[in-house]
Amino acid sequence: MARQDPLKPYITERNNMFDKMKQMMEMQKKMQEIKRELDNTNFEVSSSDGLIKITMNGSQEVREVKLSDISGVDRLKLEKSIQDAYNRAIKRSQEVAAAKMKSITGLNLPGL
């Protein structure tokens, strides 16, 4: 009868721990890749009335704000247009981020 190595359970546990660490490092690398891609993904969103255009990247940084001809537009309407365009841009950035996450990780993370 062969004698079992008393250290085998510890070695197996250690190997499992190293495998988990390797998986975590790979996931971290993927996340950094996603972050770089999001930083470099720009899109333009307009308010529903077309007064405001916001260019934002996938990391939710506003890159540019453009106003159409706003002469004669009252302040309240302009404020609502800015709010509308910004909210649309945030929603779009979340969609872009979720699509990037899904393409790289295979996970669907809505609202990311």
C-alpha positions as a printed Julia matrix, in Angstrom:
112×3 Matrix{Float64}:
   0.0    0.0     0.0
   1.42   3.35   -1.09
   1.82   5.94    1.56
   0.02   9.25    0.87
   2.02  12.43    1.09
   0.75  14.31    4.19
   1.52  17.65    2.51
  -0.59  16.93   -0.6
  -3.75  18.73    0.7
  -1.68  21.81    1.53
   0.05  21.77   -1.84
  -3.28  21.43   -3.62
  -4.74  24.29   -1.59
  -1.69  26.44   -2.36
  -2.0   25.66   -6.08
  -5.69  26.57   -5.99
  -4.81  29.84   -4.29
  -2.22  30.64   -6.99
  -4.77  29.79   -9.69
  -7.25  32.2    -8.09
  -4.59  34.91   -7.88
  -3.74  34.36  -11.55
  -7.42  34.66  -12.48
  -7.71  37.89  -10.48
  -4.66  39.34  -12.2
  -6.1   38.43  -15.61
  -9.42  40.05  -14.69
  -7.59  43.18  -13.51
  -5.74  43.31  -16.84
  -9.05  43.01  -18.72
 -10.57  45.78  -16.62
  -7.63  48.07  -17.38
  -8.1   47.3   -21.07
 -11.78  48.2   -20.81
 -10.9   51.46  -19.03
  -8.47  52.42  -21.81
 -11.07  51.63  -24.46
 -13.74  53.64  -22.65
 -11.38  56.61  -22.28
 -10.86  56.55  -26.05
 -14.5   56.02  -27.05
 -16.24  59.33  -27.79
 -19.83  59.91  -28.81
 -22.08  62.89  -29.35
 -25.57  63.22  -27.9
 -28.09  66.0   -28.54
 -30.9   67.29  -26.39
 -34.35  66.32  -27.65
 -34.91  69.88  -28.93
 -31.5   70.01  -30.62
 -30.29  73.09  -28.74
 -27.4   71.33  -26.97
 -24.85  68.77  -28.17
 -22.56  67.06  -25.68
 -19.53  65.0   -26.61
 -18.67  62.52  -23.88
 -16.32  59.58  -23.63
 -17.14  56.13  -22.3
 -15.66  57.09  -18.92
 -18.37  59.76  -18.56
 -16.05  62.72  -19.06
 -17.62  65.62  -20.96
 -15.28  66.47  -23.83
 -17.25  69.24  -25.49
 -20.52  71.16  -25.21
 -21.98  72.87  -28.27
 -24.9   75.27  -28.31
 -27.02  75.89  -31.38
 -28.37  79.37  -31.97
 -29.79  80.2   -28.55
 -30.77  83.79  -29.19
 -34.36  84.18  -28.11
 -34.3   81.01  -25.97
 -35.32  81.65  -22.4
 -33.1   80.56  -19.54
 -35.44  77.85  -18.24
 -35.66  76.17  -21.65
 -31.88  76.31  -22.02
 -31.38  74.78  -18.56
 -33.81  71.97  -19.39
 -32.0   71.34  -22.69
 -28.63  71.08  -20.94
 -30.08  68.69  -18.37
 -31.71  66.58  -21.11
 -28.53  66.36  -23.18
 -26.39  65.51  -20.16
 -28.77  62.77  -18.98
 -28.86  61.28  -22.48
 -25.07  61.32  -22.62
 -24.77  59.55  -19.24
 -27.25  56.89  -20.35
 -25.34  56.39  -23.6
 -22.01  56.09  -21.73
 -23.51  53.38  -19.52
 -24.68  51.5   -22.59
 -21.22  51.77  -24.16
 -19.52  50.59  -20.96
 -21.9   47.63  -20.6
 -21.29  46.61  -24.22
 -17.49  46.77  -23.72
 -17.73  44.72  -20.52
 -19.89  42.12  -22.22
 -17.58  41.86  -25.24
 -14.5   41.3   -23.09
 -15.82  39.4   -20.06
 -18.95  37.81  -21.46
 -20.87  39.28  -18.5
 -23.93  41.44  -18.99
 -23.75  44.23  -16.4
 -26.65  46.62  -17.06
 -26.39  50.16  -15.74
 -22.64  50.01  -15.47
